[in-house]
Amino acid sequence: MGLFNKFKELFKKDKQNTEEVIETEKYEKGLEKTRNEFVSKLSLLGIKYTKINDSFYDELEEILITADIGVNTVMDFVDKLKKRVKQENIEDFEYLKEVIVDELFMIYVNDEILSTKLNIKDNELNIILFVGVNGVGKTTSIAKIGKRLMDSGKKVMFIAGDTFRAGAVSQLKEWSTRIGALFYGDDRTDPSAVIYDGIEEAKKKNIDVILIDTAGRLQNKVNLMKELEKMNKVIGDLVPNNPCETLLVIDATTGQNGISQAKSFKEITNITGIILTKLDGTAKGGIVLAIKELVGIPVKFVGLGEKAEDLTTFDIEKYIYGLFKEF
């Protein structure tokens, strides 16, 4: 049995496991736009072509590129698919569907053990740095992850390290008030100084996790790199082996531009995971596969709706199911 059928079996709604059903439904609903656009075109291929030939592969490439999986990723994928079709002498489109899902799954997994869990240790201070350009949902992501951590019993503080954008400090403060997290920020322009004092304050208050917002400007990468280096040094000096995570926030609706941002941020700082916001707002949900393949950083959270609980831990199996449920 291929992965395609395994997923169908795995996600038949088990009335006993309500939480699993809710999570699966989030992926089903959140990937609806991509599925409607992407899977309907894939399914039509099976009707249009009675033989798996070069024209079939050309059209398949076009469909996958349109879903924002990325040109290089798609070319590699189609090469692997051609090899399997030849080796296994595949002629039946129903079986080919299983092979397509299998190979797309393997693009993401690539024989690696991928952890989507935050690297947070109990009974000690943990610091998570959030980076990303303005307008991608960074502050909202901090609030949503902060709420998740608080719901799991952690004492959380937000530090306003984005001293560059007007209104960033007050916006983060407003979120902290709304969810009940502690907050540290002031009107100084040096983010490292703010972070230093914020961490000292957090130590006094026995905080478990600090979430730090940072400036989102990529125009001058050299300045941003120096700023992030300084922040990392301050954090590491005060709390060894931290930040425990540096999460890059990307807006899924920006497509290939989001991938360019991931590449740029990877060049200037050590990114440990990606938060992909607004995945429900795009018909190009294949960006998840492209980011992992092209940038080599795992997606840790995806935004599948507006509510706090709609920012969910990324699950490749639920993602593949949500994408191919009607295939």
HELIX and SHEET records of a PDB file:
HELIX    1   1 LEU A    3  LEU A   10  1                                   8    
HELIX    2   2 THR A   18  GLY A   30  1                                  13    
HELIX    3   3 GLU A   32  LYS A   48  1                                  17    
HELIX    4   4 ASP A   54  THR A   66  1                                  13    
HELIX    5   5 VAL A   71  GLU A   88  1                                  18    
HELIX    6   6 PHE A   93  VAL A  109  1                                  17    
HELIX    7   7 LYS A  138  ASP A  151  1                                  14    
HELIX    8   8 ALA A  168  ILE A  179  1                                  12    
HELIX    9   9 PRO A  191  LYS A  204  1                                  14    
HELIX   10  10 LYS A  221  LEU A  238  1                                  18    
HELIX   11  11 ALA A  252  THR A  254  5                                   3    
HELIX   12  12 GLN A  256  ILE A  268  1                                  13    
HELIX   13  13 LEU A  279  GLY A  281  5                                   3    
HELIX   14  14 ILE A  287  VAL A  295  1                                   9    
HELIX   15  15 ALA A  308  ASP A  310  5                                   3    
HELIX   16  16 ILE A  316  PHE A  324  1                                   9    
SHEET    1   A 8 LEU A 182  TYR A 184  0                                        
SHEET    2   A 8 VAL A 156  GLY A 161  1                                        
SHEET    3   A 8 VAL A 209  THR A 214  1                                        
SHEET    4   A 8 ASN A 126  VAL A 131  1                                        
SHEET    5   A 8 GLU A 245  ASP A 251  1                                        
SHEET    6   A 8 GLY A 273  THR A 277  1                                        
SHEET    7   A 8 VAL A 299  GLY A 303  1                                        
SHEET    8   A 8 LEU A 311  THR A 313 -1                                        
END                                                                             
